[in-house]
Amino acid sequence: MSRADRVWDRRDRLRRRAGAGLTAPRVAGGTRVQKIALGFSVALALLGVRLYYLQVSLHDQFAVRSASNYQRDEVLRALRGEIRTRDGVLLATNRLAVDLVYTGRLRKSERETPIPGWDKIVYLAGIGGDVLVGGQPREPDYEREPATVLARNIPQERLAALYEYTVLVPSLELRERVERVYPQGKMAAHLLGYVQEASESQVKEDGYTQGDLVGRSGLEYSLQKTLEGKNGLRRREVTAAGKPQTERVIDPGVKGKDVTLSIDSLLQRTAETALREGLADVNRGRAKFGKAPEPYARGAVIALDPRTNEVLALASAPTYDPNWFSRVPSPDPKAKNWAIDPNRPLAELDAVTANRAVQAYAPGSVFKIATTLMQEERWGNFSLPCNPVYYFGRAPRKNWAGYPLGVVDGKLAISYSCNPWYYHSAASAGPERYGRTLVQRMKELGYLRPTGLEIVGEKLGEMRGPDEYTSPQDPWYPGFALNMSIGQGSVQVTPAQVAWVMSTIVNEGQQRPLTVLRSVAGKREALKPATSVVYNGKVDAFRFVKEGMSGTTAGTRYGTAQHEIGPDRFPVRTAGKTGTAENGTSSRQGYAYTHAWYEGYGPIGKDGTPTFAVVAFFQFGGEGSGPALRAVKRMFAARWCVTLDEKLSALPLAQQQPCTGELEQMHQVYKTRAERAKDSAAKATPGAQTP
């Protein structure tokens, strides 16, 4: 072998060695990859076997389980709008109540199995027998209800213990609901009204859902669309047994609009107190005539600002607590049943839930300011002796006073409440002509029509002129016109209408509807527009009447209210009119059962422009110069910061410091007085320290 051959042979061996060194590692690396691939293959095979087992072998079992889970839509109850007074006192709001509900058990075997801890659940929740069958919960009738409500309004202190027993029972739920509550109890009850859950007919016909709160009376009824809001929707996935799995809010809903009333809380409470304390005045009158006392007062007080006709107080008695009706179960079922039981004694007379401020009654002499106005406008003023008896034909008609009151004109007829002046007014004009004119003019002034109050159930009253007597069995007699001239006979009006007509006279013929709304959803309500009811431009006729009302309280010999609120007995000058109305009961049982009325306003004269007007009414309360006048005196005193003693005396007047400004000033005065009283009490207590 030549040298060149040896060189090439050596290179060839070296190349083969190098090649062998490179291929050996590749063979080892390939082995690891193959092992990994084999592992994945085995895992995939096992997964395939598992999937086959789950999807094929166990298909029927999982298909049933999947079908058993379903979505359940639940109503998210909208919160009802709150109601407050103009000075911020909360009158109506909402709270979350918790009920125990039973959603049912579909399988018979489950229904036959006792619920764990059932005896303790019954005790803690206070479950009654009316929802039990054989000691176990009644199964829901799914055509009528999604669940059986076992207990309402579970007490807060029992919820934690009850939850421990119900959490493991899929068919039992502690379910929240919205409940309407009235924090001030009876305050402004007749104005507010109350709510209850929608009835079955309302659910079917009016688009409500089961459990919605619907107003039954008062503002809760008339402002239903404003207060109710819009329900939302929550979607839950639940098991066949009803146990929630997941949930989400589809629609949060919309809260109802909050409402602020024109009512002032201090004046409202005073009105309600005046009705309660007026019972003593009523019963003093009963004792005077040897009659049995009443158990409670029946009447109404309405107060307003005549500049705007915003109602500042509206109270009716006897009263009730709206919580009796809105909360389930009722916090006082005995009182609730008393209020609505039609079979108990005096139930029809009491009419506890009726708002007497908008019910119609004979007005008596408070009606005279309107008939005086009509006489002055149409036929002019006149004078005559106010004697104890007036003869129309041969029929004698008595005045309230059994002695002569002297010669009176229209002004003094108001001040003295002289019936003969009004009888002569009707007789001189001609009874039929007078009757027709009266009905027409009274309607223009505000009687026989709605006052503008935003509440339902307002009566329009009654006045029958000669044209309304069309039957031979019910004929018109000329004497009817004389009765109407003094607010008797067929005349029926509401306390709210009396206040409205008085305000129109105070404003000299400018008539603005009444209102109890101040703002809705934070937006101030515009004042309702005023219209003129002046007859033929005779504004002086309204001033004429106001002068007569001023004489009721001061400056005349026989003013019928001077003994309570005359200038020597009350520090703020006012004007007004007393009223004592005969009725069917008084004609049978005597004068002690007449209706008592008083209407008044102030301040007047040097004390300022009228900012406050009040009407008080006591059904079968006796003379208007008694209970009704004293109730208005209480209202005047509260509004103008006048201190009254236990006998309702404002004497000595020199110590009084009336506040005749706006309501804000009134509240500031009372706040300052309360702080001073607190400081004085602290100083008088030994060892006390003022913070």
Secondary structure in CASP SS format (residue, H / E / C, confidence):
PFRMAT SS
TARGET T0000
AUTHOR 0000-0000-0000
METHOD secondary structure of the structure
MODEL  1
M C 1.00
S C 1.00
R H 1.00
A H 1.00
D H 1.00
R H 1.00
V H 1.00
W H 1.00
D H 1.00
R H 1.00
R H 1.00
D H 1.00
R H 1.00
L H 1.00
R H 1.00
R H 1.00
R H 1.00
A H 1.00
G H 1.00
A H 1.00
G H 1.00
L H 1.00
T H 1.00
A H 1.00
P H 1.00
R H 1.00
V H 1.00
A H 1.00
G H 1.00
G H 1.00
T H 1.00
R H 1.00
V H 1.00
Q H 1.00
K H 1.00
I H 1.00
A H 1.00
L H 1.00
G H 1.00
F H 1.00
S H 1.00
V H 1.00
A H 1.00
L H 1.00
A H 1.00
L H 1.00
L H 1.00
G H 1.00
V H 1.00
R H 1.00
L H 1.00
Y H 1.00
Y H 1.00
L H 1.00
Q H 1.00
V H 1.00
S H 1.00
L C 1.00
H H 1.00
D H 1.00
Q H 1.00
F H 1.00
A H 1.00
V H 1.00
R H 1.00
S H 1.00
A H 1.00
S H 1.00
N C 1.00
Y E 1.00
Q E 1.00
R E 1.00
D E 1.00
E E 1.00
V E 1.00
L E 1.00
R C 1.00
A C 1.00
L C 1.00
R C 1.00
G C 1.00
E C 1.00
I E 1.00
R E 1.00
T C 1.00
R C 1.00
D C 1.00
G C 1.00
V C 1.00
L E 1.00
L E 1.00
A E 1.00
T E 1.00
N E 1.00
R E 1.00
L E 1.00
A E 1.00
V E 1.00
D E 1.00
L E 1.00
V E 1.00
Y E 1.00
T C 1.00
G C 1.00
R C 1.00
L C 1.00
R C 1.00
K H 1.00
S H 1.00
E H 1.00
R H 1.00
E C 1.00
T C 1.00
P C 1.00
I C 1.00
P C 1.00
G C 1.00
W H 1.00
D H 1.00
K H 1.00
I H 1.00
V H 1.00
Y H 1.00
L H 1.00
A H 1.00
G C 1.00
I C 1.00
G C 1.00
G H 1.00
D H 1.00
V H 1.00
L E 1.00
V E 1.00
G C 1.00
G C 1.00
Q E 1.00
P E 1.00
R C 1.00
E C 1.00
P C 1.00
D C 1.00
Y C 1.00
E C 1.00
R C 1.00
E C 1.00
P C 1.00
A C 1.00
T E 1.00
V E 1.00
L E 1.00
A E 1.00
R C 1.00
N C 1.00
I C 1.00
P C 1.00
Q H 1.00
E H 1.00
R H 1.00
L H 1.00
A H 1.00
A H 1.00
L H 1.00
Y H 1.00
E H 1.00
Y H 1.00
T H 1.00
V C 1.00
L C 1.00
V C 1.00
P C 1.00
S C 1.00
L E 1.00
E E 1.00
L E 1.00
R E 1.00
E E 1.00
R E 1.00
V E 1.00
E E 1.00
R E 1.00
V E 1.00
Y C 1.00
P C 1.00
Q C 1.00
G C 1.00
K C 1.00
M C 1.00
A C 1.00
A H 1.00
H H 1.00
L H 1.00
L H 1.00
G C 1.00
Y C 1.00
V E 1.00
Q E 1.00
E E 1.00
A C 1.00
S C 1.00
E H 1.00
S H 1.00
Q H 1.00
V H 1.00
K H 1.00
E H 1.00
D C 1.00
G C 1.00
Y C 1.00
T C 1.00
Q C 1.00
G C 1.00
D C 1.00
L E 1.00
V E 1.00
G E 1.00
R C 1.00
S C 1.00
G H 1.00
L H 1.00
E H 1.00
Y H 1.00
S H 1.00
L C 1.00
Q H 1.00
K H 1.00
T H 1.00
L H 1.00
E C 1.00
G C 1.00
K E 1.00
N C 1.00
G E 1.00
L E 1.00
R E 1.00
R E 1.00
R E 1.00
E E 1.00
V E 1.00
T C 1.00
A C 1.00
A C 1.00
G C 1.00
K C 1.00
P E 1.00
Q E 1.00
T E 1.00
E E 1.00
R E 1.00
V E 1.00
I E 1.00
D E 1.00
P C 1.00
G C 1.00
V E 1.00
K C 1.00
G C 1.00
K C 1.00
D C 1.00
V E 1.00
T E 1.00
L E 1.00
S C 1.00
I C 1.00
D C 1.00
S H 1.00
L H 1.00
L H 1.00
Q H 1.00
R H 1.00
T H 1.00
A H 1.00
E H 1.00
T H 1.00
A H 1.00
L H 1.00
R H 1.00
E H 1.00
G H 1.00
L H 1.00
A H 1.00
D H 1.00
V H 1.00
N H 1.00
R H 1.00
G H 1.00
R H 1.00
A H 1.00
K H 1.00
F C 1.00
G C 1.00
K C 1.00
A C 1.00
P C 1.00
E C 1.00
P C 1.00
Y C 1.00
A C 1.00
R C 1.00
G E 1.00
A E 1.00
V E 1.00
I E 1.00
A E 1.00
L E 1.00
D E 1.00
P C 1.00
R C 1.00
T C 1.00
N C 1.00
E E 1.00
V E 1.00
L E 1.00
A E 1.00
L E 1.00
A E 1.00
S E 1.00
A E 1.00
P C 1.00
T C 1.00
Y C 1.00
D C 1.00
P C 1.00
N H 1.00
W H 1.00
F H 1.00
S H 1.00
R C 1.00
V C 1.00
P C 1.00
S C 1.00
P C 1.00
D C 1.00
P H 1.00
K H 1.00
A H 1.00
K H 1.00
N H 1.00
W H 1.00
A H 1.00
I H 1.00
D C 1.00
P C 1.00
N C 1.00
R C 1.00
P C 1.00
L C 1.00
A H 1.00
E H 1.00
L H 1.00
D H 1.00
A C 1.00
V C 1.00
T C 1.00
A C 1.00
N C 1.00
R H 1.00
A H 1.00
V H 1.00
Q C 1.00
A C 1.00
Y E 1.00
A C 1.00
P C 1.00
G H 1.00
S H 1.00
V H 1.00
F H 1.00
K H 1.00
I H 1.00
A H 1.00
T H 1.00
T H 1.00
L H 1.00
M H 1.00
Q H 1.00
E H 1.00
E H 1.00
R H 1.00
W C 1.00
G C 1.00
N C 1.00
F C 1.00
S C 1.00
L E 1.00
P E 1.00
C C 1.00
N C 1.00
P C 1.00
V E 1.00
Y E 1.00
Y E 1.00
F E 1.00
G C 1.00
R C 1.00
A E 1.00
P E 1.00
R E 1.00
K E 1.00
N C 1.00
W C 1.00
A C 1.00
G C 1.00
Y C 1.00
P C 1.00
L C 1.00
G C 1.00
V E 1.00
V E 1.00
D C 1.00
G H 1.00
K H 1.00
L H 1.00
A H 1.00
I H 1.00
S H 1.00
Y H 1.00
S C 1.00
C C 1.00
N H 1.00
P H 1.00
W H 1.00
Y H 1.00
Y H 1.00
H H 1.00
S H 1.00
A H 1.00
A H 1.00
S H 1.00
A H 1.00
G C 1.00
P H 1.00
E H 1.00
R H 1.00
Y H 1.00
G H 1.00
R H 1.00
T H 1.00
L H 1.00
V H 1.00
Q H 1.00
R H 1.00
M H 1.00
K H 1.00
E H 1.00
L H 1.00
G C 1.00
Y C 1.00
L C 1.00
R C 1.00
P C 1.00
T C 1.00
G C 1.00
L C 1.00
E C 1.00
I C 1.00
V C 1.00
G C 1.00
E C 1.00
K C 1.00
L C 1.00
G C 1.00
E E 1.00
M C 1.00
R C 1.00
G C 1.00
P H 1.00
D H 1.00
E H 1.00
Y C 1.00
T C 1.00
S E 1.00
P C 1.00
Q C 1.00
D E 1.00
P C 1.00
W C 1.00
Y C 1.00
P C 1.00
G H 1.00
F H 1.00
A H 1.00
L H 1.00
N H 1.00
M H 1.00
S H 1.00
I C 1.00
G C 1.00
Q C 1.00
G C 1.00
S C 1.00
V C 1.00
Q E 1.00
V E 1.00
T C 1.00
P H 1.00
A H 1.00
Q H 1.00
V H 1.00
A H 1.00
W H 1.00
V H 1.00
M H 1.00
S H 1.00
T H 1.00
I H 1.00
V H 1.00
N C 1.00
E C 1.00
G C 1.00
Q E 1.00
Q E 1.00
R C 1.00
P C 1.00
L C 1.00
T E 1.00
V C 1.00
L E 1.00
R E 1.00
S E 1.00
V E 1.00
A C 1.00
G C 1.00
K E 1.00
R E 1.00
E C 1.00
A C 1.00
L C 1.00
K C 1.00
P C 1.00
A C 1.00
T E 1.00
S E 1.00
V C 1.00
V C 1.00
Y C 1.00
N C 1.00
G C 1.00
K C 1.00
V C 1.00
D H 1.00
A H 1.00
F H 1.00
R H 1.00
F H 1.00
V H 1.00
K H 1.00
E H 1.00
G H 1.00
M H 1.00
S H 1.00
G H 1.00
T H 1.00
T H 1.00
A C 1.00
G C 1.00
T C 1.00
R C 1.00
Y C 1.00
G C 1.00
T C 1.00
A C 1.00
Q H 1.00
H H 1.00
E H 1.00
I H 1.00
G C 1.00
P C 1.00
D C 1.00
R C 1.00
F C 1.00
P C 1.00
V C 1.00
R C 1.00
T C 1.00
A E 1.00
G E 1.00
K E 1.00
T E 1.00
G E 1.00
T E 1.00
A E 1.00
E C 1.00
N C 1.00
G H 1.00
T H 1.00
S H 1.00
S H 1.00
R H 1.00
Q H 1.00
G C 1.00
Y H 1.00
A H 1.00
Y H 1.00
T C 1.00
H E 1.00
A E 1.00
W E 1.00
Y E 1.00
E E 1.00
G E 1.00
Y E 1.00
G E 1.00
P C 1.00
I C 1.00
G H 1.00
K H 1.00
D H 1.00
G C 1.00
T C 1.00
P C 1.00
T C 1.00
F E 1.00
A E 1.00
V E 1.00
V E 1.00
A E 1.00
F E 1.00
F E 1.00
Q C 1.00
F C 1.00
G C 1.00
G C 1.00
E C 1.00
G C 1.00
S C 1.00
G C 1.00
P H 1.00
A H 1.00
L H 1.00
R H 1.00
A H 1.00
V H 1.00
K H 1.00
R H 1.00
M H 1.00
F H 1.00
A H 1.00
A H 1.00
R H 1.00
W C 1.00
C C 1.00
V C 1.00
T C 1.00
L C 1.00
D C 1.00
E C 1.00
K C 1.00
L C 1.00
S C 1.00
A C 1.00
L C 1.00
P C 1.00
L H 1.00
A H 1.00
Q H 1.00
Q C 1.00
Q C 1.00
P C 1.00
C C 1.00
T C 1.00
G C 1.00
E C 1.00
L H 1.00
E H 1.00
Q H 1.00
M H 1.00
H H 1.00
Q H 1.00
V H 1.00
Y H 1.00
K H 1.00
T H 1.00
R H 1.00
A H 1.00
E H 1.00
R H 1.00
A H 1.00
K H 1.00
D H 1.00
S H 1.00
A H 1.00
A H 1.00
K H 1.00
A H 1.00
T C 1.00
P C 1.00
G C 1.00
A C 1.00
Q C 1.00
T C 1.00
P C 1.00
END
